[in-house]
């Protein structure tokens, strides 16, 4: 559950979501990623560390350049949780709909007596 919390924490920030979107196109250097964001490099690196802590992004040093890569499988825990919640709420809403229909039918039959 702790990793799920880290994944959602990572996704909660627009800068980090933008980095994920950038990396969906393929690996990129820290410099390339940071270039698109209006912030100092140390501030950007904090975002990158959050993404690495949740294992959504992995980085490795290639010569003097740090390359980052997306690990989409790290989002699987969030996807599983969201799907479970969606099924549960869909069931509850279907039950509510059936209940409201039952009440409406009762109202209709009680009103015609």
N, C-alpha and C positions, 0 to 999 in steps of 0.2 A: 504494500500500500504506500510505503514511503516513496518509491520510485514514481508511482502514479501522481503523488503530490508534487514531486519535482517536475514531472512532465507538464502538468497543468500550470505550475508556476512559470515554467519556461514559455508556455504559450500565452500567458497573461499579458505579455508586454509586446507592443507593436514593433519595436526595434528587433526583438528576437524573432517574431513571426516573419519580419522582412528578411532576416538572415536565412531563416529556413527556406523561404521562397527563393532567395538567391541561390542557395545551395542545391535546390531541386534541379537546377540546370546543370549541376556538376560541381566538382571541387573548385575551391577558390582560395587564394591567399588571404591572410588576415588583412593585409593592406587593401586588397581589392574589396573585401567585405566592408571594411571601415570607411572606405572612400565615399560610399553612398549615404553615410549618416553624418549629420552635423553634430559631432561631439568629439571631444578629445580622445585620443587613443586609449588612455587608461580607463575612461568611462566605457568605451566600446568593449574593452577586454573583460570588464565585469559581466557584460551581457554574454560574451562568448563563454566565460567560465560557467555561467548558469546553464547554458546549453550543453556544455560538456558534462556537467554534474548530472544532468538528466539523461545523458548518453544519447541525446538526439544528434549531437555533433561530435565528431572525433577529429582531433588535429594531430599532425605529425610534422616534424621538422624535416625539410628537404633542402639541404644546403643551409643557406642563411634565411630561408623563407619558411614560415609556418603555414602549412596547407590545411584547410578544413574541409571536411566531407560530411554529408548528411547520412544519418543512419535511420532511414524511415521505419525500420522494424522497432525502433525505440518508442514509436508512437502507438504500437499495437496495444499496450496496456490501456491507454486512453480510449482507443477505438473500442476495445472490448467493454470497458466500463460504460461508455456512451451507448453502445448497442444494448447492453443489459438494461440500462435506465430507460431507453426508448421503448423497449418491449414492455417493461413494467408499466410505464405511463400510458402506452397504447392500450394495454389491457384494462387499466383503470378507467380511461376515458371511454372505452367501449362499454364497460359496465355502467358508467354514469349515463351514457347515451341510452342504454337499455332501460335503466331506471326511470329516466325522464320520459321515455316513450310509454312505459307502463303507467306512470302518473297521468300522462296526457290521455291515455285510453280510459283510465278510471274516471277522469274528469268528464270525458265525453259521454261515457255511459251513465254516470251519476247525474249529469246535467240534463239528460233526455227523459228521465223518469217522471 
